[in-house]
Amino acid sequence: MSPTSYPKNPLVWIDCEMTGLDVLGTDNIIEIACFITDGDLNIIDPQGYESTIYYPEQRLSQMNEWCISTHAASGLTQRILDHPEQTLEKVQGELLEYIKKYIPKKNVGIMAGNSIHMDKFFMMKEFPRVIEHLHYRLVDVSSISEVGKRHSPRLMKLMPSKKQLHTAKSDILESIEQLKWFREHYLKGGADEVPMDAAREKRRERHEMKKEENRREVIEEMRSLLGKIEEADGKKEDVKLYVEQCNDLLIALDESNKKQKIQ
């Protein structure tokens, strides 16, 4: 890749699977994946980087019940045991090399993901060279979600649900799609621009149809009144009456439209 094709405003999406969440204790990263996007969330390399980190079966059996069950069901535990060559030091070197391929300069790539602070805490302990290469700022998609639930709860209910596969690669791709959704529906216009669901769209259509029906009725009555004005042949009192009736029709149409307006 030539220097001119490095991604602009890059985000380094990282997700880790761990033996638990005790970052200050004995828990460790057992799988890590990385995708890089530009500022428009276009994935630079569709393959990304993905690797397990080897720990012996005895160590993996000491995980909590949730981790033992989840990582066994996803196949992660067996993948770890199948690749003893993927040591922590080896994986750290591979990941740093992968990131530098697309973001050679330090303090440029911003780490992104869901609850990304937890991944960073573990990586500070086990992937310090990678953390040192990245910018200190974070893009945490979970924080946007939490703000949205409080700022625009109706909109957040329309957000697509996650598959919760609990593999590093699938979690990253879902995080990228989630931020794209926020960009299009929440960050784009704020709380007031809630996408219409099917029921609201039908109400809007009924409103427009009723408005058009009222307009046609008024046009017909106006034509009738104009005809009467012509027949009045200059009689002031009759002309004045018909003009007032025309004005009343226009006012009634305007009031009707206001009452039917969708909030």
N, C-alpha and C positions, 0 to 999 in steps of 0.2 A: 504494500500500500504506500503510495507516495504521500509526502507531507501535505500536499494540497488537498488530499481527500480525507484528512482526519475529520471526524464528526464535530460539528459546531455545537457548543453548549452541551457536552456529553453528560449523560447520566450512566453511572455504573450500577446496574441492578444486581443485587446480591441476595441470596437466600441461603440460610444454613439450617440443617437439621441437626439437633443436638441430642445428647443422652439425657438431658434435663435442662432446667433453667437456672441452676445454681452456678452462676458465672464465677463467683468468688470461691466456690468449692471445687468439687472433683468432676463436674460435668464437662463434656468436650464436644466439639464439632465433629460429626461423623459423615456429613455430606455437605458439599457446597456447590453452588451453581452461580454463573455470572452471565449476564447479557448486557450489551452496551447499546444505548440508543442515543440519537441526536436530540436536540432540543424540541423537535416536533414528535418525539416518541417513535421514530422509525428505527427498527432493530437493524443494527449495522451488520451483524453476522448471525444468520438464522440458526446456526449450530450452537453458538454460545460455548461456554466452558462448563463442564460438569464432572465432578469426581467424588468418590467416597474417600474417607480417611480411615485407614485400617486400625482396628482394635481387636484383640483376641476375643473369642467367644465368652471367656470367663468375665471379661470386662463388660461386654454387652449384656450379659445376664444380670448385671447389677443395676440396670436401668429401672426406673419406676414402671409400674404396671401399664400405664398409658403408652409410654414409649416402647416397651416390649411388644405390646399388642399392635400398635400402629405401624411401627417399622417392620414388623414381621409381615403384616398384611400387605404393605406396599412393596415388599421384596427388598427393602433397603438393607435389612440385617444380613441377608444372604449375599447381597452384592458386596458388602463390606468384607465378609469372610472370603469371598472369591478373589479379592484383589489385595493380598498382603503387601504387594509392592508399592501401594499408594500410601506412603507414610506422610505424616504431617508436613515434614520439611520438603518433601518432593512436591506435594500438592501446592504448598505455598509458593514455591518457585514457578510452577506451571501457571498458576493463576496470575502472578505478578507479570510474567512474560506475556500472557494473553492480554492483559490490560494495557501494557506498554506498547503492544503492537498497534493499538488504535489510539491510545492516549499516552504518548511518550513523555510528555512534560508532567512534572509533579504539581500537585495542588490545582489541577484542572478538572478532573473527573469527580463528580459529586455522587456519593453513594446514595442509592434509592431502594425503596422496598416497603413492605408492610412491617410495622413495628421494628424498623431498621436499626433503632438504637440498641436493641438486644443483640442483633447480629454483630453490630460494631463492638459491643462490649466483649463478646467472645473472641472476635477477631483481634482486638487489641492485645489479648492474652496469647492467641495462637497463630495469628497472621500479622504480626506487627509490621513487616516490610510492606505488605499490601496497604495497610492503613496509613503508613507513612507516605506512600505515593499519592493517596487520594486527598481531596479537599476535606477540610474539617466539617463543612456543612453537610446536612442530610436532607433528603426529600422523603418524608415519611407519609405514605399514602394513608395509613391508619389515622394519622392526625387530621387529615382532610375529612375523612369519613366521620370522625367523632365531632368535628366542628359542624359538619353538614347535618348530623342528626339533631343538633341543637338549634341550628340556624334555619334549616329548611327540612323538617322531618317528613313532610309529605313527599318531597322529591326523593329523599333517601330510601323511601319504601319502594321506589321504582328501580332502584339500582339492582342489576343482575346479581344473583347469588353466586358465591364461589363454590367450586367443586370440592374443596377441602381434601385433595389427594395426598397432601403432606409429603410431597417429594420436592426437593429444592427447585428443580427446573419448572415443574408445573406451577408452583407457587409464584415464581418470578413472572412467568407469562401472564398469570391471572392479575398480578399487581400492575403490570404495564397496561393491560386492558382496562383495569379499574380506573387508573389515572386518566386514560383516554376518555372514559365515560364521564368522569368528573369534569374534564376540560370541555366536553361538548355540552353537558347539561347543567352543571353547577357553576364552575368557574367562569363560564362564558357569559352568563347573564345574571347570576345571583338568585336569591330566593324567590323573586317574583315570577321568574320565567320557568314555571313548572310545565313539563310536557303534558299535553292533553291525553287522557286515557280515552278508551272507546266511548264511554258514557258521556264524557264532557264534549267530545266531538259531535255526538248525535244531538246533544242539546244545542250546540252552536248551529248545526244544520237546520234544526227545527226553527230556531230564532230567525235565521236568514230567510227561510221559506215563508214564515209568518210576516216578516217585514215586507217581502216582495208582494205577498197577497194584499196587505194593507195598502201598499203603494198603488197597485192596480185598481183597487176599489176607489181610492181617492181620485185617480186620474179619470175614471169613468164619471164620477160625480161632478168633477170639475168641468168636464166636457159638457155635461148636462146643464150645469149652471151657466157656462159661457153661452150656450145656445139660448137660454132664457134671457140673458143680458142683451143678446142681439134682438130677440123678439120684443124686449121692453121698449125698443125704438126711442131711446133717449129719456124715458121717464125716470127722473132722478131717484125717486123713492124706491122703485123696483130695482134699479141698478145698484143702489146702495145696499139693499137687502141681500141681493145675490152676491155682491162683493164680500159682505160680512160673512155670508155662509161659506164662501170659498176660504176666507181667512180662518174660520172655525175648523174647517176640514184639515187645513195644514197644521194648525195647533194640535188637533186631536191625533194626527199621524205622528207628530213629533213626540207627544206624551206617550203614545203607545210604544214607540221604539225604545224610549227610555225605560219603561217598565219591563220590557222584555230583554233588556241588555244583560248579557251574561257577565257576572262578576268574576 
